[in-house]
Amino acid sequence: MSKGKVLVTGASGYIAGYVVKALIADGWSVSGTIRSLAKADAVRASLGLTADQLPLTAADLTSDAGWAEATAGCDFVQHIASPLPTGVVKTDDDLIVPARDGALRLLRAAKTAGVKRVVMTSSVAAMYYGMTGQHQTYTEADWSNLTSPATGAYAKSKTIAERAARDWIAAEGGGMEYCTINPALVLGPVLGNDFSGSLLVITKMLNGELPGLPAISFGICDVRDIAAAHLSAMTTPGIDGGRFLCSGEYLSMADVAAILKSRLADKAKRVPTMKLPNFLVRVSALFDAQVKLVLPELGRTRVGDASHARAVIGWNPRPVAETIVDTARSLIAAGLVKS
Ligand code: NAP
């Protein structure tokens, strides 16, 4: 017998795919939303599921249509859909409006449907950006500074959406519970050819598309462990309002390249070894808007403290080298890396 009914929004997405699989494996009845039903067969095929196992409803974050139908009869919602850009966006609102208004549409529909708890995928991007001074270690107490020019469009969209959702819950939630998972950079095996922008860093390294290694570092987490965090946040009692920063080890691009080189030998032959001096990256940024996006990260340290997630929802991430190697092997197996 099913444990209950869960809606996963943005079921076509990378993290959502793993959340769907983890929920079904744990005995839940799962349904999903996607922007257009034209993608339904491909989404189910990538997850190895039938239409009975994964009913899908069309719902776009920018429109009211579909949200009432999608949430009807659900006990829980995993709200994961939100735009994740792979490059420069035209205006900040291209990300902010769907992220914020979509979260509010989902919350209103969920409350009407009598949903018990909504788990929303926020991000460390809602915590890490625009601080003054030498802020280096981040926790759930931190919020990105929306007035700083160092806070980019994506970080703004995640910060504004999470704040708007929390404000709405406080004012209108009427007892519906809410918490967020705030992951760092999510890597791990791909489920199909349509994978998240977060994997581009590994794909570009393996394909020899990076001239060298800029002095940029990030916390890494595994998509399988992030799916587990979403499940725990849905079922752990007494965590209404919780905010869970999920970040594994903090590695530089040079560390990631070294892991790929040492574990994949010839398959990592295009992975660069040369470290790029900061001045060269700054000069490149004058001509390349994508490089400009990473300038605020040059030489910065942003370590996420995941001890709250470990203690409260039992988050227990695997070693990051395993994640990096599994990511690379799956990209190679999917034919997404030059041979
Ligand atoms: P993804 O594969 O690009 O998934 C994004 C999902 O959002 C897709 O299903 C996409 O639908 C959907 N979406 C985007 N705009 C939409 C709209 N206007 N209406 C309806 N659906 C829309 O990326 P992901 O890595 O799985 O990201 C999922 C969530 O995790 C996002 O909230 C992201 O901010 C968060 N997150 C990701 C990372 C990371 O490193 N990957 C880290 C922290 C937080 P389509 O398939 O139709 O485009």
Boltz pocket constraint, residues with backbone or C-beta under 6 A from the ligand:
constraints:
  - pocket:
      binder: B
      contacts: [[A, 9], [A, 10], [A, 11], [A, 12], [A, 13], [A, 14], [A, 15], [A, 16], [A, 33], [A, 34], [A, 35], [A, 36], [A, 59], [A, 60], [A, 61], [A, 62], [A, 79], [A, 80], [A, 81], [A, 82], [A, 83], [A, 84], [A, 98], [A, 121], [A, 122], [A, 123], [A, 124], [A, 158], [A, 181], [A, 182], [A, 183], [A, 184], [A, 185], [A, 186], [A, 187], [A, 194], [A, 195], [A, 196], [A, 197], [A, 198]]
      max_distance: 6.0
